[in-house]
Amino acid sequence: MIKAVIFDFDGTIVDTESLWYKVFKQILFEDYGFDLGLEDFAKGIGTTDDILFNYIDDKLGIKVNRKSIQEKTERAFQSQRDILILREGVQELIGKCIEKGLKLGVASSSGREWVKHYLKHFGIESLFQTVKTKEDVEKVKPDPALYIKALEEMGVEPEESLAIEDSVNGSIAAVQAGMHCVAVPNDVTHFLSFHEKVNRYKTFSEIPIDELLMGQSTR
């Protein structure tokens, strides 16, 4: 029986990924004339930025100025961040989990300051018993360390937990941690193929939470 639900953050609770792709693509094109496709950008979702930058370096045949691109992207992103909202249905799902007495956590490959800022901004930080970010582990997703750390702090076994993800890298981390996992892709990750053990839904409202919490198959 499920005792805890752990949410990914970027792209799952808030779709920061679609906006980040938009501004990152623009900066990259302005600085290097490189048109970054969505499928290539998606390879780096849910893990370290090195994956994406290594791909760009390889395609261009030069090493791009990563610090400059990241700083410009961050400024452009921050100038537009007011348009960000919680993904439709995620707050209702969180509410259902609370009603059922489940422990809640966040496991994100992003930085603590980034994640905490948005959790506070949307008034949901206090709903999570634990928040694990890249500062807490040596390797981020798809390595399972983030989920393992969160589970240890919550005192819950992997088979008693459910991960909510939007990306392939994140879902692999959850599966490797021994957790149950569902994915609700966003506009950036909707075309990706997920692990066979991951149940995929178009919206959060489609997730049959009662069946999942009882460990019943929904495939």
C-alpha positions in Angstrom: 0.0 0.0 0.0 1.3 3.5 -0.9 2.3 5.6 2.1 4.1 8.5 0.3 3.9 10.5 -2.9 7.0 12.3 -4.2 6.7 14.9 -6.9 9.3 16.0 -9.4 9.3 19.8 -9.6 10.2 21.3 -13.0 7.7 20.4 -15.6 5.6 18.5 -13.1 4.4 20.9 -10.5 5.1 23.9 -12.6 5.8 23.8 -16.3 9.0 25.8 -16.2 10.5 23.7 -19.0 8.4 25.1 -21.8 9.3 28.7 -21.0 12.9 27.7 -20.4 13.1 26.0 -23.8 11.6 29.1 -25.5 14.2 31.5 -24.1 17.1 29.1 -24.2 16.5 28.4 -27.9 16.3 32.2 -28.6 19.6 33.0 -26.8 21.4 30.1 -28.5 20.2 31.2 -31.9 21.1 34.9 -31.3 24.6 34.0 -30.0 25.6 31.1 -32.2 23.0 30.9 -35.0 22.1 27.4 -33.8 18.4 26.3 -34.0 17.8 23.9 -31.1 15.1 21.4 -31.8 12.6 20.3 -29.1 13.6 16.7 -29.3 17.3 17.5 -28.7 16.4 19.9 -25.9 14.3 17.2 -24.2 17.3 14.9 -23.9 18.6 17.1 -21.1 15.3 17.4 -19.2 15.3 16.2 -15.7 19.1 15.8 -15.5 22.3 17.9 -15.6 22.7 20.7 -18.2 26.0 19.1 -19.3 24.0 16.6 -21.4 22.5 19.3 -23.5 25.6 21.5 -23.7 27.8 18.5 -24.8 25.3 17.9 -27.6 25.4 21.6 -28.7 29.3 21.6 -28.6 29.4 18.5 -30.7 27.0 19.9 -33.3 28.7 23.2 -33.6 32.2 21.8 -33.4 33.2 24.4 -30.7 32.8 24.8 -27.0 30.0 27.4 -26.4 30.2 29.8 -23.5 28.0 27.9 -21.1 28.1 30.5 -18.3 27.1 33.3 -20.7 24.2 31.4 -22.2 23.0 30.3 -18.8 23.1 33.9 -17.4 21.3 35.3 -20.4 18.7 32.6 -20.3 18.2 33.1 -16.6 17.6 36.9 -17.1 15.2 36.3 -20.0 13.4 33.6 -18.0 13.0 35.8 -14.9 11.6 38.6 -17.0 8.8 36.4 -18.1 8.3 34.1 -15.1 5.1 35.9 -14.0 3.3 33.8 -16.6 4.1 30.6 -14.8 1.3 28.8 -13.0 0.8 25.5 -11.3 0.0 22.8 -13.8 -3.7 22.1 -14.2 -4.9 19.5 -11.7 -1.7 19.2 -9.7 -3.0 21.1 -6.7 -6.2 19.0 -6.7 -4.0 15.8 -6.7 -1.9 17.2 -3.8 -5.1 17.8 -2.0 -6.3 14.2 -2.5 -3.1 12.9 -1.2 -3.3 15.0 1.9 -6.9 13.9 2.5 -5.7 10.3 2.4 -3.0 11.0 5.0 -0.1 10.4 2.6 3.3 11.9 3.2 4.4 14.3 0.5 7.8 15.1 -0.9 9.7 16.8 -3.8 12.7 15.4 -5.5 14.3 17.7 -8.1 17.5 17.8 -10.1 17.3 21.6 -9.9 18.8 23.8 -7.2 17.3 24.2 -3.7 16.9 28.0 -4.0 15.0 27.6 -7.4 12.6 25.0 -6.1 12.0 26.6 -2.7 11.3 30.0 -4.4 8.4 28.6 -6.5 7.0 26.4 -3.8 6.8 29.5 -1.6 5.5 31.6 -4.4 2.6 29.3 -5.0 1.9 28.8 -1.3 2.5 25.0 -1.2 5.9 24.6 0.4 4.4 23.7 3.8 2.5 20.8 2.2 5.7 18.8 1.6 7.5 17.0 4.4 10.8 16.8 2.5 12.4 18.6 -0.4 15.5 17.1 -2.0 17.5 18.9 -4.7 20.8 18.6 -6.5 22.7 19.9 -3.4 21.7 16.8 -1.5 23.3 14.2 -3.9 26.4 13.6 -5.9 24.4 12.5 -9.0 21.0 13.8 -10.1 18.4 12.0 -12.2 18.4 9.6 -13.9 20.4 8.3 -11.0 18.0 7.3 -8.2 19.8 9.0 -5.4 17.4 11.9 -5.1 14.5 9.6 -4.6 16.4 7.3 -2.3 17.4 10.3 -0.1 13.8 11.6 0.0 12.4 8.1 1.0 15.0 7.7 3.7 14.1 11.0 5.3 10.4 10.2 5.1 10.9 6.7 6.6 9.1 5.0 3.7 10.2 1.9 1.6 10.4 2.3 -2.1 7.6 -0.1 -2.8 5.4 2.0 -0.5 5.8 5.1 -2.6 4.6 6.7 -5.8 6.6 9.2 -7.9 4.9 11.8 -10.1 7.1 12.7 -13.1 7.0 14.4 -16.5 10.4 13.3 -18.0 12.1 10.1 -19.0 15.2 10.8 -16.9 13.0 11.4 -13.8 10.9 8.3 -14.4 14.0 6.2 -14.8 15.3 7.5 -11.5 12.0 6.5 -9.8 11.9 3.1 -11.3 15.6 2.4 -10.4 14.8 3.5 -6.9 12.2 0.8 -6.7 9.2 3.1 -6.7 5.9 3.0 -8.5 5.8 5.9 -11.0 3.3 7.8 -13.1 4.1 10.4 -15.7 2.0 13.4 -16.9 4.1 14.9 -19.7 3.9 18.6 -20.6 4.2 20.4 -23.9 8.0 19.7 -24.0 8.0 16.1 -23.0 4.7 14.8 -24.5 6.4 13.0 -27.5 8.9 11.0 -25.3 8.6 7.3 -24.8 8.6 6.2 -21.1 9.8 3.1 -19.3 7.4 0.2 -19.5 6.9 0.3 -15.7 5.6 3.9 -15.9 1.9 4.6 -16.2 1.4 7.6 -18.4 -1.6 10.0 -18.3 -2.5 13.1 -20.3 -3.7 15.0 -17.2 -3.4 14.8 -13.4 -7.2 14.3 -13.1 -6.9 11.1 -15.1 -4.7 9.5 -12.5 -6.7 6.8 -10.7 -5.2 7.7 -7.3 -7.3 5.2 -5.3 -6.3 2.2 -7.4 -2.7 3.3 -7.4 -2.6 3.8 -3.6 -3.9 0.3 -3.1 -1.2 -1.1 -5.4 -3.7 -2.2 -8.1 -2.5 -2.3 -11.7 -3.9 0.4 -14.0 -2.3 -0.7 -17.2 
